[in-house]
Amino acid sequence: MSDTLTGTVGEMEGTRARLTFDVDADICVVGAGLAGLTIALEASRLGASVVVLEGRHVGWSASGGLLGTVMPGYNLALKDLIARIGLEDAKQLWELSRQGAEYVRALATEGSMPGISVSEGALAVSNVDVGDRLISELQMLGEDFETEVEGWQVDRVRAELKTDRYFHGVYFPGAFQVDGRKYVHGLAALAKRAGARIFEDTPVVGIDASGIRKRIVTPSARLRASHIVLAGNVHLGAPSRRLSETLLPVWRYAGITEPLGDRLGEVIAFKGSVTDTDGIDQFRVVDGDRLMWASPETTWDARPQRFASSIARRMRTIFPRLGPVAISDVWGGAIGQTVHGMPQIGQLRKGLWVASGFGRQGLGTTAMAGQLIARSILWGDERWRLFSPFELVWAGGPTGRVAGHLIGMWSRGSSAAAGALARYREGMRKKERIREARLAEANRLAGTGPARPRAPSNPRPQRMDHPPPERPEASVGAGAGEGGA
């Protein structure tokens, strides 16, 4: 495979510096996030020469943070996925996402990525009482999609999370969490070790995807490659305007508390990650006594530190017993969310590939996309066509962002109202059970008191030993029969 460089060996040793010389490669990956770095790692392992171009630095946006939860699945609800493409294709897509999760687990070891801090288990909790609805979901996950899953009753959930905000839960024992920032930089190190060349502070200003050898233009150098993979999400900009406009930019920020000591264990016993079914609250315990919490999504960019107080306030709202908390660090970034709720994976035209739209998809999905595209380019793997039904759909531009912001506000408001109503109904049921218990106790005590004399139910007729007294004369003439004679 080609590996023609016009720079010197000394220049190439700084593989994560700015690109300042012309390069030829088999594959050019635009974007050094989770998906782009996985493509670079896998393609390099398969023998291709790979160059990664990053406009800022490795993992600078959402790829480098948040909770780092890894589990099968997509942002599109399973029942909607089945309705869209059918059960059999949905099973194949689910299996791909499961393989992506296992790929991350295989990489995220202390040997490959020191200090990665893997924790086990994920819990999805409901803000409302939906016990009946969970039964069919659990059956479908367990039977049709062969996923290890457990249904938790309200008492079990509240034994692990000391709050009345959550009701039933779905527990995924096979899910796990990693330190997202360490994972993305670990990927970069592994890709470099495999032979990939990563250049930061190198934005792409032009792409010519025609012909066998594609051309990529940067501010200070040019690059030629047989394949280009666009993995830059919402930050691709002018060279890939058509792609970036299919993504709704969504920002999410995460904060981590100062050490909380024993009081954290008194309110949160669960050691994995927790996500509510409305996607509002996401949190997990890290370092034994610190709480990491992700804020609600917003469609507008802001300084992360602005969210420190709102994150701390949300923690106290959900866990009042936790008391005041101090936030030691806040970070975050933008993700690209698609209109149809599925990632965009595949070939736009011969030699031009896309791996994008991973907002709300989970870390494992980016790994699956990286494997799939690398094998598609080098082995001819055609499974990327399973994503063909989820084509590029315009996200609405600025109007779409405003609509997304309003929908998000409405969704959070309706979720809060539904949760408040569910807690009110639960409180009324408790009061009714208490009232019935008190009434039953009162009846029991009344039944065990001293016996009271009771009149016989069927009194015997009185014996007539003496004739009844005669009526007075005055009363005789008063009868109706006597008066009519």
C-alpha positions as MATLAB code, in Angstrom:
seq = 'MSDTLTGTVGEMEGTRARLTFDVDADICVVGAGLAGLTIALEASRLGASVVVLEGRHVGWSASGGLLGTVMPGYNLALKDLIARIGLEDAKQLWELSRQGAEYVRALATEGSMPGISVSEGALAVSNVDVGDRLISELQMLGEDFETEVEGWQVDRVRAELKTDRYFHGVYFPGAFQVDGRKYVHGLAALAKRAGARIFEDTPVVGIDASGIRKRIVTPSARLRASHIVLAGNVHLGAPSRRLSETLLPVWRYAGITEPLGDRLGEVIAFKGSVTDTDGIDQFRVVDGDRLMWASPETTWDARPQRFASSIARRMRTIFPRLGPVAISDVWGGAIGQTVHGMPQIGQLRKGLWVASGFGRQGLGTTAMAGQLIARSILWGDERWRLFSPFELVWAGGPTGRVAGHLIGMWSRGSSAAAGALARYREGMRKKERIREARLAEANRLAGTGPARPRAPSNPRPQRMDHPPPERPEASVGAGAGEGGA';
ca = [
       0.000    0.000    0.000;
       1.195    3.536   -0.701;
       3.066    5.476    1.958;
       4.711    8.292    0.033;
       5.739   11.312    2.103;
       7.310   14.539    0.894;
       8.437   15.456    4.402;
      11.514   14.224    6.225;
      11.641   11.499    8.847;
      12.422   14.086   11.504;
       9.306   16.052   10.613;
       7.156   12.945   10.801;
       8.337   11.954   14.282;
       6.153   14.683   15.760;
       3.088   12.810   14.574;
       0.648   14.805   16.671;
       1.967   18.200   15.647;
       0.531   20.465   12.930;
       0.797   19.155    9.356;
       3.272   21.383    7.498;
       4.264   19.180    4.543;
       2.478   17.283    1.763;
       1.511   13.666    2.424;
       0.218   10.679    0.455;
      -1.698    7.947    2.310;
      -4.228    5.190    1.755;
      -6.802    6.671    4.118;
      -7.315   10.189    5.456;
      -9.546   10.480    8.512;
     -10.963   13.941    9.243;
     -11.583   14.246   12.973;
      -9.658   12.820   15.943;
     -12.609   11.839   18.078;
     -13.679    8.374   19.190;
     -14.892    7.173   15.794;
     -12.039    8.687   13.797;
      -9.337    7.296   16.073;
     -10.925    3.824   16.042;
     -10.897    3.872   12.232;
      -7.241    4.927   12.281;
      -6.315    2.191   14.754;
      -8.146   -0.610   12.946;
      -7.043    0.410    9.438;
      -3.423    0.705   10.582;
      -3.579   -2.734   12.165;
      -4.880   -4.082    8.851;
      -1.876   -2.679    7.004;
      -3.105    0.637    5.577;
      -1.239    3.936    5.820;
      -3.493    6.347    7.711;
      -3.334   10.084    8.384;
      -5.701   11.755   10.861;
      -6.359   15.498   10.580;
      -7.801   17.320   13.591;
      -8.671   21.009   13.574;
      -8.049   21.435   17.314;
      -6.721   18.611   19.474;
      -7.479   14.963   20.166;
     -10.840   14.401   21.868;
     -11.401   18.133   22.408;
     -15.206   18.021   22.196;
     -17.748   15.510   23.504;
     -15.532   12.524   22.664;
     -13.313   13.392   25.599;
     -15.819   13.453   28.428;
     -19.187   12.770   30.016;
     -19.983    9.466   31.709;
     -18.228    7.007   29.412;
     -21.008    4.382   29.591;
     -20.583    1.448   27.210;
     -23.505   -0.821   26.332;
     -25.387   -2.102   23.259;
     -28.108   -0.042   21.640;
     -28.862    3.176   19.792;
     -30.653    6.441   20.453;
     -33.658    5.226   18.456;
     -36.035    3.221   20.652;
     -35.956   -0.492   19.920;
     -39.635   -0.711   18.987;
     -39.181    2.191   16.542;
     -36.080    0.561   15.062;
     -38.035   -2.652   14.452;
     -40.926   -0.705   12.924;
     -38.494    1.060   10.579;
     -36.381   -1.833    9.265;
     -37.925   -5.062   10.565;
     -36.969   -7.464   13.338;
     -34.178   -9.357   11.557;
     -32.239   -6.269   10.445;
     -32.771   -4.725   13.873;
     -31.186   -7.815   15.428;
     -28.154   -7.466   13.151;
     -27.719   -3.800   14.052;
     -28.048   -4.639   17.725;
     -25.399   -7.336   17.369;
     -23.066   -4.822   15.742;
     -23.503   -2.461   18.679;
     -22.829   -5.327   21.094;
     -19.592   -6.112   19.253;
     -18.634   -2.449   19.510;
     -19.116   -2.544   23.285;
     -16.948   -5.663   23.555;
     -14.278   -3.989   21.426;
     -14.080   -1.129   23.934;
     -13.878   -3.586   26.835;
     -10.999   -5.386   25.141;
      -9.077   -2.136   24.642;
      -9.877   -0.542   28.006;
      -7.465   -2.537   30.115;
      -4.801   -1.278   32.472;
      -2.186   -2.762   30.169;
      -3.371   -0.755   27.151;
      -4.715    2.318   28.925;
      -3.353    2.842   32.453;
      -5.772    4.480   34.887;
      -8.822    3.841   32.690;
     -10.926    3.002   35.817;
     -13.497    0.524   34.498;
     -16.678    0.154   36.590;
     -19.413   -2.378   35.973;
     -23.198   -2.172   35.470;
     -25.670    0.413   34.186;
     -29.137    1.222   35.500;
     -31.921    2.953   33.573;
     -34.499    4.311   36.020;
     -37.992    5.647   35.338;
     -39.327    8.981   36.546;
     -42.861    7.579   36.572;
     -44.449    4.302   37.600;
     -44.203    2.168   34.440;
     -43.863   -1.322   35.869;
     -46.335   -2.918   33.453;
     -44.681   -1.404   30.403;
     -41.249   -2.684   31.423;
     -42.342   -6.326   31.242;
     -42.631   -6.350   27.434;
     -39.364   -4.407   27.074;
     -37.503   -6.878   29.264;
     -38.922   -9.826   27.330;
     -37.898   -8.314   23.997;
     -34.349   -7.513   25.156;
     -33.854  -10.895   26.778;
     -35.523  -13.168   24.229;
     -35.289  -11.454   20.836;
     -31.997   -9.596   21.328;
     -30.248  -11.994   23.734;
     -29.199   -9.217   26.113;
     -28.581   -9.859   29.786;
     -31.024   -7.614   31.589;
     -32.893   -7.456   34.908;
     -36.051   -5.642   35.946;
     -35.860   -3.874   39.308;
     -38.919   -3.092   41.393;
     -39.318    0.269   43.115;
     -38.032   -1.026   46.453;
     -34.843   -2.366   44.855;
     -34.195    0.896   43.013;
     -34.689    2.972   46.152;
     -32.492    0.673   48.184;
     -29.641    1.579   45.823;
     -30.619    5.211   45.234;
     -32.014    6.968   48.317;
     -34.531    9.207   46.570;
     -38.262    9.136   45.854;
     -37.665   10.535   42.352;
     -37.252    7.155   40.683;
     -39.568    4.174   40.394;
     -38.781    1.021   38.417;
     -35.439    0.295   36.767;
     -33.798   -1.829   34.084;
     -30.370   -3.128   35.073;
     -27.736   -4.087   32.475;
     -25.083   -6.151   34.279;
     -22.957   -6.436   31.126;
     -22.626   -2.674   30.671;
     -19.618   -0.800   32.009;
     -18.029    2.649   32.280;
     -14.598    4.029   31.439;
     -12.920    7.375   31.933;
     -13.864    8.956   28.606;
     -10.985   11.419   28.489;
      -8.399    8.736   29.197;
     -10.010    6.389   26.691;
      -9.863    8.817   23.760;
      -6.219    9.652   24.444;
      -5.494    5.946   24.918;
      -6.991    5.339   21.463;
      -4.711    7.979   19.991;
      -1.653    6.354   21.583;
      -2.631    2.897   20.298;
      -3.301    4.252   16.788;
       0.090    5.972   16.755;
       1.749    2.760   17.929;
       0.029    0.884   15.069;
       1.443    3.357   12.540;
      -1.248    6.030   12.141;
      -0.099    9.653   11.859;
      -2.169   12.168   13.834;
      -1.889   15.906   13.148;
      -3.573   18.393   15.436;
      -4.310   22.080   14.878;
      -4.774   21.162   11.209;
      -8.241   22.129    9.957;
      -9.405   20.922    6.559;
     -10.302   23.860    4.308;
     -11.046   21.992    1.101;
     -11.864   18.498   -0.200;
     -11.902   17.259   -3.791;
     -13.435   13.772   -3.670;
     -13.451   13.195   -7.427;
     -11.070   10.776   -9.051;
      -9.268    7.763   -7.665;
      -6.912    9.835   -5.514;
      -8.827   12.357   -3.418;
      -7.311   15.704   -2.462;
      -7.479   17.366    0.941;
      -6.300   20.924    1.500;
      -5.148   22.305    4.878;
      -3.808   25.813    5.638;
      -0.188   24.703    5.351;
      -0.135   21.443    3.376;
      -1.942   19.154    0.956;
      -2.774   15.475    1.272;
      -3.782   12.807   -1.224;
      -5.578    9.601   -0.289;
      -7.596    6.798   -1.883;
     -10.257    7.085    0.807;
     -11.481    9.960    2.952;
     -13.519    9.341    6.100;
     -15.473   12.289    7.496;
     -15.584   11.714   11.238;
     -15.690   15.309   12.432;
     -19.334   15.495   13.474;
     -20.799   19.027   13.703;
     -17.368   20.644   13.356;
     -16.619   19.642    9.755;
     -17.528   23.108    8.501;
     -17.414   24.421    4.952;
     -15.671   21.452    3.240;
     -18.531   19.170    4.282;
     -21.416   21.576    4.744;
     -23.964   19.081    3.428;
     -23.007   16.581    6.129;
     -22.719   19.027    9.034;
     -26.159   20.455    8.228;
     -27.743   17.028    8.772;
     -26.738   17.177   12.452;
     -28.403   19.140   15.223;
     -25.600   20.446   17.469;
     -26.331   19.604   21.095;
     -24.094   20.633   23.973;
     -23.880   18.731   27.230;
     -21.670   19.439   30.223;
     -20.571   17.267   33.093;
     -19.319   18.156   36.552;
     -17.518   16.253   39.272;
     -17.715   17.017   42.972;
     -15.020   17.370   45.554;
     -14.634   14.224   47.712;
     -17.882   13.741   49.670;
     -16.730   11.067   52.105;
     -19.198    8.675   53.721;
     -22.274   10.810   53.003;
     -22.174    9.842   49.310;
     -22.404    6.138   50.168;
     -25.391    6.877   52.400;
     -27.464    8.084   49.437;
     -25.982    6.170   46.457;
     -25.069    2.529   46.928;
     -25.056    1.667   43.195;
     -21.543    1.732   41.716;
     -22.359    1.784   38.003;
     -23.860    4.550   35.877;
     -27.459    5.729   36.263;
     -29.590    7.270   33.524;
     -33.231    8.228   33.762;
     -35.522    7.134   30.953;
     -36.066   10.757   29.860;
     -32.328   11.355   29.427;
     -32.305   14.260   31.894;
     -30.223   12.856   34.751;
     -27.014   10.908   34.137;
     -24.554   10.248   36.941;
     -22.148    7.788   38.544;
     -19.787    7.507   41.492;
     -16.071    7.892   40.699;
     -12.991    7.544   42.885;
     -15.143    5.998   45.620;
     -16.553    9.214   47.085;
     -17.016   11.703   44.228;
     -20.123   12.169   42.095;
     -19.966   12.802   38.348;
     -23.128   14.324   36.895;
     -24.133   15.355   33.353;
     -26.341   18.384   32.868;
     -29.442   18.472   30.622;
     -28.751   19.099   26.948;
     -28.793   22.521   25.310;
     -28.599   23.556   21.653;
     -26.406   26.586   22.399;
     -22.722   26.798   23.266;
     -21.613   28.245   26.612;
     -18.672   28.264   28.983;
     -18.687   24.994   30.994;
     -18.197   26.779   34.329;
     -21.597   28.421   33.911;
     -23.172   25.022   34.553;
     -21.398   24.279   37.849;
     -24.133   25.762   40.045;
     -26.989   24.160   38.070;
     -25.307   20.740   38.259;
     -24.837   21.092   42.033;
     -28.454   22.232   42.396;
     -29.700   19.244   40.417;
     -27.730   16.875   42.657;
     -29.396   18.357   45.752;
     -32.831   18.201   44.116;
     -32.556   14.487   43.382;
     -30.698   13.599   46.601;
     -31.712   16.088   49.328;
     -29.902   14.020   51.961;
     -26.627   14.676   50.167;
     -26.570   18.265   51.377;
     -24.360   21.020   49.895;
     -21.774   19.879   47.340;
     -18.789   21.656   45.810;
     -18.018   21.145   42.112;
     -14.304   20.772   41.438;
     -14.362   20.550   37.629;
     -16.786   21.057   34.735;
     -16.232   20.106   31.095;
     -18.248   19.141   28.038;
     -18.728   19.648   24.345;
     -21.001   19.363   21.349;
     -22.446   16.216   19.856;
     -24.239   15.815   16.551;
     -27.754   14.444   16.823;
     -29.525   13.114   13.741;
     -33.158   13.641   12.888;
     -33.873    9.895   12.638;
     -32.007    9.021   15.852;
     -29.450    6.670   14.276;
     -25.768    7.212   13.478;
     -24.644    7.988    9.930;
     -22.288    5.226    8.821;
     -21.386    4.322    5.254;
     -20.143    5.449    1.844;
     -21.445    8.730    0.402;
     -19.702    8.157   -2.927;
     -16.834    5.934   -4.064;
     -13.951    6.527   -1.682;
     -15.798    9.084    0.478;
     -17.050    7.697    3.797;
     -18.925    9.082    6.766;
     -18.913    8.132   10.453;
     -20.990   10.715   12.228;
     -24.156   11.473   14.204;
     -23.172    9.765   17.449;
     -25.139   12.051   19.748;
     -26.887    9.914   22.419;
     -25.583    6.760   20.729;
     -23.105    5.689   23.374;
     -19.378    5.181   23.311;
     -19.616    1.607   22.018;
     -21.373    2.722   18.832;
     -18.376    4.838   17.814;
     -16.151    1.770   18.206;
     -18.529   -0.292   16.083;
     -18.469    2.369   13.358;
     -14.682    2.474   13.363;
     -14.383   -1.276   12.970;
     -17.079   -1.409   10.307;
     -15.635    1.314    8.072;
     -12.036    0.094    8.332;
     -13.126   -3.401    7.342;
     -15.397   -2.060    4.613;
     -12.503   -0.177    3.006;
      -9.882   -2.909    3.350;
     -11.897   -6.138    3.346;
     -14.994   -5.185    1.369;
     -17.281   -5.774    4.370;
     -20.783   -4.774    3.213;
     -22.537   -4.655    6.584;
     -22.459   -0.859    6.557;
     -25.428   -1.115    4.190;
     -27.583   -2.004    7.199;
     -27.441    1.728    7.963;
     -28.591    2.718    4.460;
     -32.226    3.320    5.539;
     -30.942    6.106    7.788;
     -29.795    8.519    5.121;
     -28.680   12.140    5.498;
     -31.634   14.293    6.555;
     -31.375   18.071    6.912;
     -31.609   19.060   10.578;
     -33.238   22.448    9.968;
     -30.307   24.832   10.409;
     -30.762   27.659   12.964;
     -34.513   27.086   12.939;
     -33.922   23.447   13.840;
     -31.732   24.507   16.747;
     -34.451   26.804   18.100;
     -37.031   24.047   17.647;
     -34.714   21.556   19.332;
     -34.199   23.938   22.249;
     -37.949   24.452   22.682;
     -38.662   20.735   22.357;
     -35.983   20.024   24.960;
     -37.509   22.554   27.362;
     -40.977   21.113   26.785;
     -39.705   17.553   27.220;
     -37.948   18.385   30.500;
     -41.007   20.287   31.718;
     -43.418   17.489   30.822;
     -41.086   14.948   32.406;
     -40.939   16.983   35.595;
     -44.730   17.319   35.632;
     -45.224   13.595   35.005;
     -42.736   12.782   37.746;
     -44.441   15.148   40.203;
     -47.819   13.611   39.374;
     -46.443   10.091   39.828;
     -44.985   11.006   43.222;
     -48.266   12.666   44.241;
     -50.232    9.535   43.314;
     -47.739    7.392   45.171;
     -48.132    9.613   48.239;
     -51.929    9.377   48.061;
     -51.715    5.575   47.796;
     -49.501    5.487   50.859;
     -51.939    7.659   52.801;
     -54.812    5.422   51.737;
     -52.924    2.315   52.863;
     -52.163    3.962   56.213;
     -55.825    4.918   56.654;
     -56.957    1.392   55.811;
     -54.402   -0.078   58.214;
     -55.588    2.197   61.035;
     -59.204    1.307   60.338;
     -58.384   -2.399   60.353;
     -56.514   -2.018   63.647;
     -59.441   -0.136   65.190;
     -61.825   -2.875   64.091;
     -59.518   -5.523   65.510;
     -59.331   -3.782   68.875;
     -63.093   -3.327   68.926;
     -63.526   -7.036   68.305;
     -61.324   -8.058   71.283;
     -63.071   -5.820   73.969;
     -65.517   -7.050   76.751;
     -68.650   -8.740   75.460;
     -71.814   -6.656   75.451;
     -75.304   -8.141   76.208;
     -77.352   -8.526   73.083;
     -81.104   -8.973   72.636;
     -82.054  -12.416   71.298;
     -82.555  -12.438   67.629;
     -85.805  -14.533   67.800;
     -87.611  -13.842   71.151;
     -89.981  -16.582   72.250;
     -93.743  -15.580   72.432;
     -94.996  -14.590   75.874;
     -97.273  -17.156   77.684;
    -100.832  -15.907   78.372;
    -101.518  -17.251   81.935;
    -103.983  -14.484   82.645;
    -106.531  -12.959   80.319;
    -105.636   -9.500   79.047;
    -107.350   -6.586   80.740;
    -110.607   -5.436   79.221;
    -110.631   -2.269   77.218;
    -112.426    0.743   78.702;
    -115.895    1.408   77.358;
    -114.850    4.593   75.765;
    -112.399    2.788   73.604;
    -115.032    0.283   72.302;
    -117.136    2.833   70.433;
    -114.033    4.187   68.785;
    -113.635    1.175   66.445;
    -114.584    1.739   62.824;
    -116.746   -1.442   62.668;
    -118.693   -0.580   65.734;
    -119.462    2.930   64.533;
    -120.811    1.706   61.203;
    -123.324   -0.759   62.642;
];
